[in-house]
Amino acid sequence: MLVPRRKLKIETERMTLRPPIHADFRSWTELRRESRDFLSPWEPSWAEDHLSRRAFANRVYWAQRSVAQGTALPLFLIRREDEMLLGAITLDNIRRGPAQTGTLGYWTGERFARRGYMREAISAVVHHAFHRMDLSRIEAACLPENAPSRGLLESCGFKYEGVAQSYLQINGRWRTHVLYSALRMDRRGRTDAG
């Protein structure tokens, strides 16, 4: 098994962002279970064993491998004041070479939504990706009717780029998504004209 050279942690004003560990199982399961109705309109359908210990262990092993191989950055949002799990954010599909890009995905437990936690997490992950990982572009997609997620991305500096037809299966149906991106050296809308 590949092991990261150092423990990955990103600190924000109120949270520690870190990969999942086996000890997170109970808090993750409880938060996902209580937030199911809140999350299901926006997520792929859950597998039958989604909340099982075995599925969670596989998630932890995938996170360890992904971080070690540099292909993804799966992080849990842990509130420092009480060690409460708030949600998760993942920079996935990291591509090196000429692309230097990754795809952002995230979720928040219903009781922690709209309190600025995810805005704080996205800003920290984008900064880490641009300044520590040397990525050039971060992409994100969401359903067109998901106004809170669209507003969140825009407030974090992501810009609308277009539409992807039948982009992902969400809640059992192929759904069109709107695409956003953040660029390290963003020159969109600027010209060199004097």
C-alpha positions as CSV (number, residue, x, y, z in Angstrom):
1,M,0.0,0.0,0.0
2,L,1.2,3.5,-0.8
3,V,1.7,5.8,2.1
4,P,1.6,9.6,1.9
5,R,4.9,11.3,2.8
6,R,3.2,13.4,5.4
7,K,-0.2,13.7,6.9
8,L,-2.4,15.9,4.7
9,K,-4.3,18.6,6.6
10,I,-5.6,21.9,5.5
11,E,-6.6,24.4,8.2
12,T,-9.3,27.0,7.7
13,E,-10.6,29.6,10.2
14,R,-13.1,27.1,11.8
15,M,-12.2,23.7,10.4
16,T,-9.5,21.1,9.7
17,L,-9.9,19.4,6.3
18,R,-8.3,15.9,6.3
19,P,-8.8,12.6,4.6
20,P,-11.3,10.2,6.2
21,I,-10.1,7.7,8.8
22,H,-11.8,4.5,10.0
23,A,-12.8,6.2,13.3
24,D,-15.1,8.5,11.3
25,F,-17.5,5.7,10.4
26,R,-20.2,6.4,13.0
27,S,-20.3,10.2,12.6
28,W,-20.2,9.9,8.8
29,T,-23.0,7.3,8.8
30,E,-25.2,9.3,11.1
31,L,-24.7,12.6,9.2
32,R,-25.4,10.9,5.8
33,R,-28.4,9.1,7.2
34,E,-30.0,12.2,8.7
35,S,-29.3,14.2,5.6
36,R,-30.5,11.7,3.1
37,D,-33.6,13.6,1.9
38,F,-31.6,16.8,1.7
39,L,-28.8,15.2,-0.4
40,S,-30.6,12.7,-2.6
41,P,-31.9,15.2,-5.2
42,W,-28.3,16.3,-6.0
43,E,-26.3,13.0,-5.7
44,P,-26.0,9.7,-7.6
45,S,-28.3,7.0,-6.1
46,W,-26.8,5.3,-3.0
47,A,-25.8,1.7,-3.3
48,E,-27.7,-0.7,-1.0
49,D,-24.6,-0.9,1.2
50,H,-23.8,2.8,1.1
51,L,-23.9,3.2,4.9
52,S,-22.2,-0.1,5.8
53,R,-18.9,-0.4,7.6
54,R,-17.4,-2.3,4.7
55,A,-18.4,0.4,2.2
56,F,-16.9,3.0,4.5
57,A,-13.7,1.1,4.9
58,N,-13.4,0.9,1.1
59,R,-13.9,4.7,1.0
60,V,-11.0,5.1,3.5
61,Y,-8.7,2.9,1.5
62,W,-9.6,4.6,-1.7
63,A,-8.8,8.0,0.0
64,Q,-5.4,6.7,1.2
65,R,-4.5,5.4,-2.3
66,S,-5.7,8.5,-4.1
67,V,-3.8,10.9,-1.8
68,A,-0.6,8.8,-2.1
69,Q,-0.9,8.5,-5.9
70,G,-1.9,12.2,-6.3
71,T,-5.1,11.3,-8.2
72,A,-7.6,12.8,-5.8
73,L,-7.8,14.8,-2.6
74,P,-10.8,13.5,-0.6
75,L,-11.2,15.5,2.6
76,F,-13.7,15.6,5.5
77,L,-14.7,18.9,7.0
78,I,-14.0,18.7,10.8
79,R,-15.1,21.6,13.0
80,R,-12.2,22.3,15.3
81,E,-14.3,23.5,18.3
82,D,-16.0,20.2,18.8
83,E,-14.5,17.7,16.3
84,M,-17.9,17.5,14.5
85,L,-18.0,16.1,11.0
86,L,-19.8,18.7,8.8
87,G,-19.5,17.2,5.3
88,A,-16.8,16.4,2.7
89,I,-15.0,18.0,-0.3
90,T,-13.1,16.1,-2.9
91,L,-10.7,17.3,-5.6
92,D,-10.9,14.3,-7.9
93,N,-9.7,13.3,-11.4
94,I,-6.5,15.2,-10.9
95,R,-4.7,15.3,-14.2
96,R,-1.1,16.4,-14.6
97,G,1.0,17.1,-17.6
98,P,-0.4,19.8,-19.9
99,A,-3.8,19.8,-18.2
100,Q,-2.8,20.5,-14.5
101,T,-6.5,20.2,-13.5
102,G,-9.0,18.6,-11.2
103,T,-12.7,18.3,-10.6
104,L,-14.3,19.6,-7.3
105,G,-17.2,17.9,-5.6
106,Y,-18.7,18.5,-2.1
107,W,-21.6,17.8,0.2
108,T,-22.7,19.2,3.6
109,G,-24.9,17.7,6.2
110,E,-28.3,19.4,6.2
111,R,-28.0,20.9,9.7
112,F,-24.7,22.5,8.7
113,A,-25.8,23.9,5.4
114,R,-25.8,27.7,4.7
115,R,-23.5,28.6,7.5
116,G,-20.4,29.3,5.3
117,Y,-18.6,26.1,6.1
118,M,-18.4,24.9,2.5
119,R,-17.4,28.4,1.2
120,E,-14.5,28.3,3.7
121,A,-13.6,24.7,2.5
122,I,-13.8,25.5,-1.2
123,S,-11.6,28.6,-0.8
124,A,-9.0,26.6,1.2
125,V,-8.9,23.6,-1.3
126,V,-8.7,25.9,-4.3
127,H,-5.8,27.8,-2.6
128,H,-4.1,24.5,-1.8
129,A,-4.6,23.2,-5.3
130,F,-3.2,26.3,-7.0
131,H,-0.3,27.1,-4.6
132,R,0.7,23.7,-3.2
133,M,-0.2,21.3,-5.9
134,D,0.5,23.7,-8.8
135,L,-2.8,23.0,-10.6
136,S,-3.9,25.5,-13.1
137,R,-7.6,24.8,-13.4
138,I,-10.4,23.5,-11.1
139,E,-13.7,22.4,-12.6
140,A,-17.0,21.9,-10.9
141,A,-20.5,20.9,-12.1
142,C,-24.0,21.1,-10.6
143,L,-27.6,20.7,-11.6
144,P,-29.0,23.9,-13.2
145,E,-31.7,24.2,-10.5
146,N,-29.3,23.9,-7.6
147,A,-29.2,27.6,-6.9
148,P,-27.4,27.3,-3.6
149,S,-24.5,25.4,-5.1
150,R,-24.3,27.7,-8.2
151,G,-24.2,30.7,-5.8
152,L,-21.6,29.1,-3.7
153,L,-19.3,28.4,-6.6
154,E,-19.8,31.9,-8.0
155,S,-19.0,33.4,-4.6
156,C,-15.8,31.4,-4.5
157,G,-14.6,32.9,-7.8
158,F,-15.8,30.1,-10.1
159,K,-17.1,31.2,-13.5
160,Y,-19.9,29.7,-15.6
161,E,-18.6,27.9,-18.7
162,G,-21.5,26.1,-20.2
163,V,-23.7,23.0,-20.1
164,A,-22.8,19.3,-20.2
165,Q,-25.7,17.2,-21.5
166,S,-26.4,13.9,-19.6
167,Y,-23.3,14.6,-17.5
168,L,-24.0,12.4,-14.4
169,Q,-26.6,10.0,-13.2
170,I,-28.3,11.8,-10.3
171,N,-31.0,10.1,-8.2
172,G,-31.2,7.4,-10.9
173,R,-31.5,9.6,-14.0
174,W,-29.0,11.0,-16.5
175,R,-28.9,14.7,-15.8
176,T,-27.6,17.8,-17.6
177,H,-25.2,19.9,-15.5
178,V,-23.9,23.4,-15.6
179,L,-20.1,23.7,-15.7
180,Y,-18.0,26.1,-13.7
181,S,-14.2,26.6,-13.4
182,A,-11.6,28.5,-11.4
183,L,-8.3,29.3,-13.0
184,R,-5.1,30.1,-11.2
185,M,-4.2,32.8,-13.7
186,D,-7.7,33.9,-14.6
187,R,-7.7,36.4,-17.5
188,R,-11.3,35.8,-18.7
189,G,-12.9,39.0,-19.5
190,R,-9.6,40.9,-19.6
191,T,-7.8,42.3,-22.7
192,D,-4.5,43.9,-23.2
193,A,-6.2,46.8,-25.0
194,G,-5.2,50.2,-23.5
